[in-house]
Amino acid sequence: MSHNSFGHLFRITTFGESHGPALGCVVDGCPAGIAITENDIQAFLDKRKPGTSRFTTQRREPDQVKILSGVFEDDRTGGQVTTGTPIALMIENVDQRSKDYSEIRDKFRPGHADFTYLEKYGVRDYRGGGRSSARETAARVAAGAIARKVTPMVETRAALVQMGPHRINRENWDWDQVNENPFFCPDAQAAGQWETYLDGIRKAGSSCGAVIEVVASGVPAGWGAPVYGKLDQDIASAMMSINAVKGVEIGNGFEAAAITGEENADEIRMKGNQPEFQSNNAGGVLGGISSGQDVVCRFAVKPTSSILTPRKTVTSGGEETDIITKGRHDPCVGIRAVPVGEAMMAIVLADHYLRHRGQNG
């Protein structure tokens, strides 16, 4: 299987399967001399790990990260720093229940990658989906923690802004609320409504989709390139690479198609000696290059494909049948996609920072 790497100068390669002994990643291109510890990485993994509430899968994984290479204890600083060599990170799987999938080993889950994997490779890991499982994203979150260390001038945050058909009220947006509810929701009132909605979805054995918004503040003007290295192009690629993501937009996104040029234009005035934008419909990127405003993107996550509701399908032998997927699954996989979106944004920005520094000094 090819294409397990992402990035150019800051590059990650992930490995491992949902029900294998471990998963992890190798981070290549991280500059030397950056202070990093396992605790720095663990703080972000704890946001993504399963079993944190009744609204996520009840698989119990501590997601404890181990740094295997690329760092050492610097006697001069008294702390652990990067050496500039590849950083290998490993996260052990400790709560697999492969038997939960034995009944569907020859059946294709509608909406899942079972059919396409078998068509492409002639073999598939039916135990949770193997590489197609969202379990793979734990490695991305670990890599994202290192990426943040490369760009300490940037603050990357994300929030769930829609669950199923229910959107937040943007007038209630409060970043402090994001870590105060199990949905990473910036609107306390919406979070209360979602609790009732998702309880009903979960008890029915079904699932729902979601929309996540990622915001990076502190990105200076100038990152990105005009043609094939656009900043927003790489952000879109990063978000589309996340499991179950079916759509990405930057700034106003698809809403820009419904308004006029006058409404969409981000007008500019002077503030002291610096230009200041009056709005941010462009999402902080103009012509593929950062404008100095917040970089904003949203991505849509489809409903989890593994559900208890019977669905029509076929077997690998071509027999028509029905399928019910047992096991432990997220009723809304978009919840735990929030820290994954943050991580992928951080990885893209670290890569573009190093590319900009390499070209412009």
C-alpha positions in Angstrom: 0.0 0.0 0.0 1.5 3.3 -1.1 0.7 6.9 -0.2 1.0 6.8 3.6 3.0 10.0 3.8 1.9 13.7 3.8 3.9 16.9 3.5 7.0 18.1 1.9 9.7 19.6 4.2 7.7 18.7 7.3 6.5 15.2 6.4 4.7 12.5 8.3 4.3 8.8 7.5 1.7 6.9 9.5 1.6 3.1 10.0 -0.5 0.5 11.8 -4.0 -0.9 11.7 -7.1 -0.5 13.9 -6.7 -4.0 15.4 -2.9 -4.5 15.1 -0.5 -4.4 18.0 0.3 -0.7 17.6 0.1 2.3 15.3 2.2 5.4 15.0 4.1 7.7 12.7 7.5 8.9 11.7 7.9 12.7 11.5 10.6 13.8 9.2 11.9 17.4 8.7 11.4 18.7 12.3 14.2 21.2 13.0 16.7 20.4 15.7 16.7 22.0 19.2 12.9 22.1 19.8 11.9 21.1 23.3 9.4 18.2 23.2 8.2 15.6 25.7 5.8 12.8 25.6 3.5 14.8 27.9 3.4 17.6 25.3 2.0 15.1 22.8 -0.2 13.3 25.2 -2.3 16.3 26.0 -3.6 16.4 22.4 -4.1 12.6 22.2 -6.2 12.7 25.3 -8.7 15.0 23.4 -9.1 12.4 20.6 -9.0 9.2 22.5 -12.1 7.0 22.6 -14.3 6.3 25.6 -14.3 9.8 27.0 -18.1 10.1 27.1 -21.2 8.1 26.2 -21.3 9.9 22.9 -18.1 8.3 21.5 -17.1 4.7 21.0 -16.6 2.8 24.2 -13.4 1.2 23.1 -11.0 1.8 26.0 -7.7 2.9 24.6 -5.3 5.0 26.7 -3.5 6.1 23.5 -0.3 6.4 25.5 2.4 7.7 23.2 6.1 6.7 23.2 8.8 8.6 21.5 11.2 6.1 20.0 13.7 8.3 18.2 14.7 11.8 17.2 15.1 13.4 20.7 17.7 13.4 23.4 18.3 14.9 26.9 20.4 18.1 26.3 22.7 18.6 29.2 23.0 22.3 28.3 19.3 23.0 28.7 18.4 20.2 31.1 15.5 19.1 28.9 14.6 16.9 26.0 15.0 18.4 22.5 14.7 17.3 18.9 17.9 16.3 17.1 16.7 17.1 13.5 16.5 13.3 12.7 13.3 11.4 12.1 11.0 11.3 15.2 9.2 7.9 15.6 6.1 7.8 17.7 4.2 4.7 18.7 0.8 4.1 20.3 -0.1 0.6 21.4 -3.6 -0.9 20.8 -4.7 -2.5 24.0 -8.5 -3.0 23.7 -9.2 -4.6 20.4 -12.2 -6.9 20.0 -11.7 -8.5 16.6 -14.4 -11.1 17.3 -17.0 -8.3 17.0 -16.3 -8.3 13.3 -16.2 -12.1 12.6 -19.9 -12.1 11.4 -19.2 -9.5 8.7 -15.8 -10.7 7.5 -17.3 -11.6 4.1 -19.9 -8.8 3.9 -19.4 -5.3 2.5 -20.6 -2.5 4.9 -22.6 0.1 2.9 -20.8 3.4 3.0 -17.5 1.8 4.2 -14.3 1.1 2.3 -14.7 -2.7 2.4 -15.6 -3.1 -1.2 -13.0 -0.8 -2.7 -10.2 -2.1 -0.5 -10.9 -5.7 -1.7 -11.2 -4.6 -5.3 -7.8 -2.7 -5.1 -5.7 -5.1 -3.0 -7.4 -8.4 -3.2 -7.4 -8.7 0.6 -8.8 -6.6 3.3 -8.5 -6.4 7.1 -12.1 -6.8 8.2 -11.2 -6.2 11.9 -12.4 -2.7 12.2 -11.3 -1.7 8.8 -7.6 -1.8 9.1 -6.0 1.3 7.6 -9.4 2.7 6.7 -10.4 2.9 10.4 -10.5 6.3 12.1 -8.1 4.7 14.6 -5.3 5.7 12.2 -5.9 9.4 13.0 -4.4 9.0 16.5 -1.0 9.1 14.8 -1.9 12.3 13.0 -2.8 14.0 16.3 0.6 13.0 17.8 2.4 14.4 14.7 0.3 17.5 15.0 1.6 18.1 18.5 5.1 18.3 17.1 4.0 20.5 14.2 2.7 23.0 16.7 6.1 23.2 18.3 7.6 24.2 14.9 5.2 27.1 14.6 4.8 28.5 18.2 3.6 31.8 16.7 0.4 30.1 15.5 -2.6 29.1 17.5 -4.7 26.4 15.9 -8.2 25.6 17.3 -11.2 23.7 16.1 -14.9 23.3 17.1 -17.9 21.3 16.0 -20.3 23.8 14.4 -23.0 21.4 13.1 -24.3 18.0 14.2 -26.7 16.3 11.8 -29.1 19.1 10.8 -28.5 21.2 13.9 -26.2 24.2 13.6 -24.7 26.5 16.3 -25.8 30.1 16.7 -22.6 32.0 15.8 -23.6 34.9 18.0 -23.1 32.5 21.0 -19.6 31.5 19.9 -17.3 31.2 22.9 -13.9 29.4 22.5 -13.9 28.8 26.3 -16.9 26.5 25.9 -15.2 24.1 23.5 -13.6 22.1 26.3 -16.5 22.4 28.6 -18.8 19.9 26.8 -18.3 16.5 25.1 -18.9 17.9 21.6 -16.1 20.5 21.4 -19.0 22.9 20.7 -18.5 26.7 21.1 -22.2 27.3 21.7 -23.3 26.1 25.2 -27.0 26.2 24.2 -26.5 24.1 21.1 -24.4 21.6 23.0 -27.4 21.0 25.3 -29.6 20.4 22.4 -27.1 18.1 20.7 -27.0 15.9 23.8 -30.7 15.1 23.5 -30.4 14.6 19.7 -27.4 12.3 19.8 -28.8 10.3 22.7 -31.7 9.5 20.3 -29.4 8.6 17.5 -27.2 6.4 19.7 -30.2 4.5 21.2 -31.6 3.9 17.8 -28.4 2.2 16.7 -27.8 4.8 14.0 -25.3 7.6 13.4 -25.1 11.2 12.2 -22.7 13.5 10.4 -21.1 16.8 11.5 -19.3 19.9 10.3 -16.0 21.0 12.0 -14.5 24.5 11.7 -10.7 24.9 12.1 -9.2 28.3 12.8 -5.5 29.2 12.8 -4.5 32.6 14.3 -1.1 34.2 14.0 -0.3 33.0 10.5 1.8 35.8 9.0 1.2 37.0 5.4 3.2 35.2 2.8 3.0 31.5 3.4 2.0 29.4 0.4 2.6 29.6 -3.3 0.5 30.9 -6.3 0.0 27.8 -8.4 0.6 24.2 -7.3 1.6 24.9 -3.7 -1.3 26.9 -2.6 -1.8 27.0 1.2 -5.6 26.5 0.8 -5.0 23.7 -1.7 -2.8 21.8 0.9 -5.3 22.5 3.7 -8.1 21.0 1.6 -6.0 18.0 0.8 -5.2 17.5 4.5 -8.8 17.7 5.6 -10.0 15.4 2.8 -7.5 12.8 3.8 -9.2 12.4 7.2 -11.5 9.4 7.4 -15.2 10.0 6.5 -14.6 13.6 5.3 -16.7 14.3 2.2 -16.4 18.1 1.8 -14.0 21.0 2.6 -14.4 24.7 2.2 -12.1 27.7 2.9 -13.5 30.9 4.3 -16.9 31.6 2.9 -16.6 28.4 0.8 -19.7 27.4 -1.0 -21.6 30.3 0.3 -19.5 32.6 -1.9 -21.4 31.2 -4.9 -24.6 32.7 -3.6 -23.5 36.3 -3.0 -22.3 39.2 -5.1 -18.7 40.4 -5.7 -19.4 43.4 -3.5 -20.5 41.2 -0.6 -17.7 38.8 -1.0 -14.9 41.3 -1.3 -12.7 41.7 1.8 -12.3 45.5 1.7 -9.1 47.0 3.0 -8.3 50.1 5.0 -5.1 51.4 6.7 -4.5 50.9 10.4 -1.5 52.9 11.2 1.1 51.8 8.7 -0.5 48.4 8.0 -3.3 47.4 5.7 -6.3 45.9 7.6 -9.0 43.8 6.1 -12.6 44.6 7.0 -13.9 41.0 6.7 -12.5 37.5 6.1 -14.6 35.9 3.4 -11.4 34.5 1.8 -10.5 32.5 5.0 -7.1 34.1 5.3 -5.8 32.9 1.9 -5.6 35.0 -1.3 -4.2 33.5 -4.4 -2.9 30.5 -2.5 -0.9 32.7 -0.1 -1.8 33.6 3.5 -3.0 37.2 4.0 -2.1 37.5 7.7 -5.8 37.0 8.8 -7.1 33.9 10.5 -6.9 30.9 8.3 -10.4 29.3 8.4 -11.6 26.1 6.9 -14.6 23.8 7.5 -15.0 20.1 6.7 -18.0 17.8 6.6 -17.9 14.4 8.1 -20.4 11.7 7.0 -22.4 9.5 9.4 -20.5 6.5 10.7 -21.0 3.6 8.3 -21.0 0.9 11.0 -24.5 0.9 12.4 -27.0 -1.5 14.0 -29.8 -0.8 11.6 -30.1 -3.6 9.0 -28.9 -2.6 5.5 -28.9 -4.4 2.2 -25.5 -5.5 0.9 -23.7 -8.4 -0.8 -20.9 -10.7 0.2 -17.5 -11.0 -1.4 -18.8 -14.1 -3.1 -21.6 -12.2 -4.8 -24.5 -13.2 -2.6 -27.2 -10.7 -1.6 -27.7 -10.4 2.1 -28.4 -7.9 5.0 -25.9 -6.6 7.4 -25.8 -5.3 11.0 -22.5 -4.1 12.3 -21.9 -4.9 16.0 -19.0 -3.6 18.0 -18.2 -0.3 19.5 -18.6 2.7 17.2 -19.0 6.5 17.3 -22.6 7.6 16.8 -21.0 10.8 15.5 -17.5 10.3 14.3 -17.3 14.1 13.8 -16.8 14.7 17.5 -13.4 13.0 17.7 -12.5 14.5 14.3 -12.1 17.9 15.9 -8.6 17.4 17.3 -7.7 15.6 14.1 -8.7 18.6 12.0 -6.5 20.8 14.4 -3.6 18.4 13.9 -3.8 18.4 10.1 -4.0 22.2 10.0 -0.9 22.4 12.2 1.0 19.9 10.0 0.2 21.9 6.8 1.2 25.2 8.5 4.5 23.7 9.8 5.3 22.5 6.3 4.5 25.8 4.7 6.5 27.7 7.3 9.6 25.6 6.5 9.0 26.0 2.8 8.6 29.7 3.1 11.7 30.0 5.2 13.6 27.9 2.7 12.7 30.1 -0.2 12.6 33.5 1.4 14.9 33.2 4.4 
